[in-house]
Amino acid sequence: MASTIQEWVAQLGSENAAEAFKAYKQLEETATRASAPGSEAKCAEVAAELAAELNAIKTPATKNEKGKDVPPQPKYSSTVRGKICRLLACVGGANQVPALVKAIGELEVREMARWSLDRNRSEAATDALIKALNEVGTEFRVGVVGSLGKRKCAMAMAALQDVANADAEPEVRINAVEVLANFPEPANADVILKATQCACPLHSTRAWKAAVRLAENLRKAGKKSDAAALDRKIGSGAPAAQKTAAKIGLAATS
């Protein structure tokens, strides 16, 4: 199995598009079969082989003629490694998180590594995504916020609260505010309402809309008194559209 996966991965970088496509389909089929219920051992085997190929080295670290460090060179192109990340989304678990974290450190591959971690349901992947909030790049960090917003666990919510309250990048901050509305916890109301007071009218409106969504999610979660309390606050300070939504929400709660 190992040599077959290695051969297919090598073919992913072929200049022959048909050969590269065929290799990817073979790998995709292998990963899909391995992820089927009852194939846990095979899944772990395939995932381990793919993770090893993701960060395989062609040239080890050396020093140049001036004595300066030359970093190791990856065996495969960023395009091939991105495809490996995509495949790991199908079979990867906690054991593959370190390989994906390493890939996040490389600009050309990190978005696909984040995408793979997004679909990795392990606690290790959640922790890796939280740490990825410290990476540079607004667009990438917004993607990380979106990934954490899907996880619905206390550690993800706490990290998002920190971002929503104090992150230096306004776009990252408002995205965290918006995804917090998906967590039906009363503590998120104060975070979101704080964001409604920002100086940017567009971000303020986005925060008010998030408040309306949180109230609705609180209501759906059976936390009617918390939903009503938030609706009353929306009704006292929001733009007209959100005030109307809050009024409808209060009527549905009573």
N, C-alpha and C positions, 0 to 999 in steps of 0.2 A: 504494500500500500504506500509506504513512504516514498519509494523510488517513483511510483506512478504519479503521485501528487507533485513531486519535485519536477518531473518531466513536463507535466501539464502546466505548472506555474512558469517554467522556463519558456514554454511555447506561447504564453500570454504576451510576451514581448516580441513575438515574431513580426517581421515586416510584412509578412503575408497575412493580410486581414482575415482571410478565410481560415487559416490555420490557427490564428489567435482566437477567433470566435469559437471554433470547434473545441479548443482547449478549455475556454471558459465554460462552455456548456457541459463538458465532461466534469469539470470541478463543481459546477452548480448542481448537477445531477447527483454527484457523490455526496455533497453536503446536504442536499434535500433528503436523500435516503437515510443518511446518518442521523438526521434530526427527528426521524419518525419515532413514535412511542415504542419503547422496548429495545431501542438501539443505542442505549446510553454508552456502552463500551466503545462502539464504533464511532459515536459522536465525539467522545473524548479523544480518540485516536486521530480522527480527521482534524479536529480543532487544534491539537498539539502540532501536527505537521504544518498546517497553514500558518500558525503563529510563528513557528521556527523560520518559515520562508519569508514572513513579513519583514523581519529585521536581519535576514541573512547578509553577511558581509562578503564583498568581493575582494576588497583590499583592506588589510588591517591598518590600524593607526601607525603612522611612521613619523619621521622627522625629515624635513627637506635639507637641502645643502647648507642652509643658514642655521640649521638647528632648531627651527620652529616646528611645532606639532602640526602634522597633517592628519585631519580626522579620518576615520575609516570610511570607506566608500561602500554604499549598499550594493548588493548583488543585482537588484532589480530596479527598474525605473520607477518614478513616482506613480505613473499610470498603472503599472502592474501591481504595485503595492496598494494602491487604492482599490483595485479589484479584489485583492486578498482581504482587505478590510471588509468589503461588501460580503464576501463569502463567510467571514468570521461572524457576521451578524446572524447567520443562520445556525451556526454550531457552537459559537463561543460561549464560555462561561467564566467563572471567577478566575480560573487558571490562565485564561488568555488576556486578562486585563493588563498585566504588566507589559505585554508586547504592544498593545494598543496605546498605552500611556507613552511608551517610548516613541511611537509613531506620531503622537500628538506634538512632540517636540520639533517636528519637521514641517515647515510651512506648506510644502506641496502635498502632504499626505494627511495633515491633521484634521481636515474637515471630514474625510471619509472615516478616519479613526473615531471621531466624535459620533458620527452616524452609526458606527458599529457599536459603540458603547451605549448609545441611545437604546438599542435593541437588546442589549445584554442586561438581563433582569437581576443580576447578582448585586449584593450589597457592595462588593468591591468596585463594581462599575459606577454605582452611585457616588462612592467616595472619590473615584477618579474624576468624575464629572464636576464634583464640588471643587476639587483642586484645580481643574481646568478653568474655573472662573478667574484664576489669577493670570491666565495667559494674556498676551497682548492681542489687539485687534477687535474692534467693536462688533463687526459682523460675526466673527467666530464666537465671541462671548455671548451674543444674542442667541446664537444657536445652542450654546450650552445651557442658557437659561430655559430655552424651550424644551430641551431634553429633560432637565430637572423637573420642569412643570408637569411632566407625564408620570412621575414616579410615585406621587401620593404617599410619601413617607415623611416622618418627622424630621429626619436629617436633611432631606431635600428642602422641605418648607423652611427650616431654620436658616439654611444658606440663602434662600431666595429672600427671606425677610431682611437679612443683612445687606444684600445687594440693593433691595428696594429702598432701604433706609439711608444708605450712605455711599453707594458706588459713585465714583468720580465721573463716570460717563453717563450723561442723561439718557441716551437711547437704551443702554443696558438697564439702567435703573427703571425706566418706565415699562420695559418688557417684563422685568421681574414683578412689578406691581400688577401687570395684567395677568400673568400666570398664577399669581397668588389667589386671584378670584376663583380659581378652580379647586382650591383647598377649602372646604366648608368648615373653617375654624374661626370663631369669633375674634381671635387675636389678630387676624389679618385685616379686620375692619379698620383698626387704628392706623396700620401701615398704609393702607390704601387711601384713607381720608387725609392723611398727612400729605400724600402725593398730589391730592387735588389742589393744594395751596401753592404749587410751584408757579414760578413766574411765566413759564411758557404756556400760552393758552391752549395749544394743541395737546401738550402733555397733560395739562389739567383736565381737559375734556376726556382724554383717554382714561385717566384715573377715575373720573366720575362714572364712566361707562363700566369700568372694572368693579366699582362699588355696587352698581346695579346687579351685575352678574353674581357677585359674592352674595348679595342678599337673596337672590333667587336660589343659589346653591345651598345656602343655609336653610332656606325653606324646604327644599327637596330632601335635605338631610334630617328633617324633623326638628331643627333648631328654630322654631317659629318665633320665640321671643327675641332671639338675637337678630333674626331677619327683620323683625318689625322695628327694633331699635335702630338698625342701620338704615332702614327705609325712612324713618323719621329724620335722621341726620341728613340723608340725601335730599329729602323734601324741604329742608330748611336752608340749603346752600347751593344746590346744584343748578346747572342750566335748565331751561324749561323742559327739554326732552327727558332728562333724567328725573326731574321732579314728577313728571307725568308717570314715568315707569314706577317710581317709588310709591306713588298714590295707588296705582294698580296693584302693586305688591302688598301694600297694607290691606287693601280690600280683600285680597286673596288669603291673607293671614288671619283675618278676623272671622 
